[in-house]
Amino acid sequence: MVSVDADKCIGCGSCAAVCPDGFEMKDDGKAHVKDAKAPCIGEGVSSCPVDAISQ
């Protein structure tokens, strides 16, 4: 299961930039999981500079 800790997320968008099929930025300025089974999901997780995404 992939999840984003909203308290840790700084909204930089690196996960969505690296893996747009797996993550999206929403109106709250935070990243949200779009498709946890996207092939690039691991890259998106590892791109988070504050480790707000767990897998």
C-alpha positions as CSV (number, residue, x, y, z in Angstrom):
1,M,0.0,0.0,0.0
2,V,1.3,3.4,-0.9
3,S,0.3,6.4,1.2
4,V,1.3,10.0,1.5
5,D,1.6,11.5,5.0
6,A,-0.1,14.9,4.5
7,D,1.5,16.3,7.6
8,K,5.0,15.7,6.1
9,C,4.2,16.5,2.5
10,I,5.6,19.9,1.5
11,G,3.8,19.9,-1.9
12,C,7.0,20.1,-4.0
13,G,5.4,17.8,-6.7
14,S,8.5,15.7,-7.4
15,C,6.5,12.5,-7.1
16,A,3.9,13.7,-9.6
17,A,6.6,14.9,-12.0
18,V,8.5,11.6,-11.9
19,C,5.3,9.4,-11.9
20,P,2.2,11.3,-13.2
21,D,0.4,8.0,-13.5
22,G,0.9,7.2,-9.8
23,F,0.6,10.6,-8.1
24,E,-1.3,13.8,-8.5
25,M,-1.2,17.2,-6.8
26,K,-4.6,18.3,-5.5
27,D,-6.2,21.6,-4.6
28,D,-4.9,21.2,-1.0
29,G,-1.3,21.6,-2.4
30,K,-0.5,18.0,-1.3
31,A,0.4,14.9,-3.2
32,H,-2.2,12.1,-3.4
33,V,-1.9,8.6,-4.7
34,K,-3.6,8.2,-8.0
35,D,-2.6,4.6,-8.9
36,A,-0.5,2.6,-6.5
37,K,0.1,0.0,-9.2
38,A,1.6,2.4,-11.7
39,P,5.0,1.0,-12.9
40,C,6.8,4.2,-11.9
41,I,5.4,4.3,-8.3
42,G,8.8,3.3,-6.7
43,E,10.5,6.2,-8.5
44,G,7.8,8.6,-7.2
45,V,8.2,7.3,-3.6
46,S,12.0,7.7,-3.7
47,S,11.8,11.2,-5.2
48,C,10.2,12.6,-2.1
49,P,12.7,14.9,-0.4
50,V,11.0,14.7,3.0
51,D,10.1,11.0,2.9
52,A,6.4,11.7,3.2
53,I,5.5,8.7,1.0
54,S,5.5,5.2,2.3
55,Q,5.3,2.0,0.3
